[in-house]
Amino acid sequence: MNHTIHQIRPPAVAGMFYPADESTLKNDIHSYLQQAHNTATTPAVIPKAIVVPHAGYIFSGPIAASAYQHLIPLKHKIKRVVLLGPCHRVAFNGLAVPESDTFNTPLGDIKIDQQGIQQIQDLRQVITSEQAHRDEHSLEVQLPFLQEVLDDFTLIPLVVGNAKPAEVAEVINRLWGDEHTLIVISTDLSHYHNYNQAKQLDRSTSDAITNLKPDLIDYEDACGRNGLKGLMTVATEKHLSVDILDLRNSGDTAGDKDRVVGYGAYAFH
């Protein structure tokens, strides 16, 4: 790839999924983090990987914050974030890296880790596709949270298409790194059931996640299941444990209870 031309991916969903105004965005994130800190009952964990939802902030921001607040003590330690989220716009096989060398949000620029991308480019399941990244919100909504809780970090953004858990696991293993690398998986849980059905479905998906049983997670259970199952595969190999940090749905935050989307936050350590 020729990187002589500086290419920036501008935000696609600022002003829709989260505020486009810098100070409003910062204030919102800080209030979610503060709220999560005040209600946290789980012991402080030092995560190697987190799983977070990716809806509009009014719906899933509080749940995402329950994972992001655990990164605050690692503010200066984490130097590289490997971020995997599902594609909502473009159908493709494998995992897509962008052509851009910078991702922009209302909070500023994030540099893409080209060295990290080179580490995985020989894998047949890894493709380069700016199109897969251009309008994708599942990765973008995580960026302002990361910018607020971490100091200076580079990013390896991966949009996950149709990929087997073993293919995703191979990529995660290559990029695993040391304590300076954090893995972030972006996924929502069940979609458009009523409140009580969703609670039941998401509870069993949550049990599958915490018990590291990827085979129990089906198509309908989590939109980011390909990335999630890849992480669970690696976590099993590396004998990690999983803490559930939050499990709610849009009916608990800002939506009605007739058709809800489920959100969970988890820490792998």
Secondary structure, 3 states (H helix, E strand, C coil): CCCCCCCEECCCCECCCECCCHHHHHHHHHHHHHHHHHHCCCCCCCCCEEEECCCCHHHHHHHHHHHHHHHHHHCCCCCEEEEEEECCCCCCECEEECCCCEEEECCEEEEECHHHHHHHCCCCCEEECHHHHHCCHHHHCHHHHHHHHCCCCEEEEEEECECCHHHHHHHHHHHCCCCCEEEEEECCCCEEECHHHHHHHHHHHHHHHHCCCHHHCCCCCCCCHHHHHHHHHHHHHCCCCEEEEEEEEHHHHCCCCCCEEEEEEEEEC
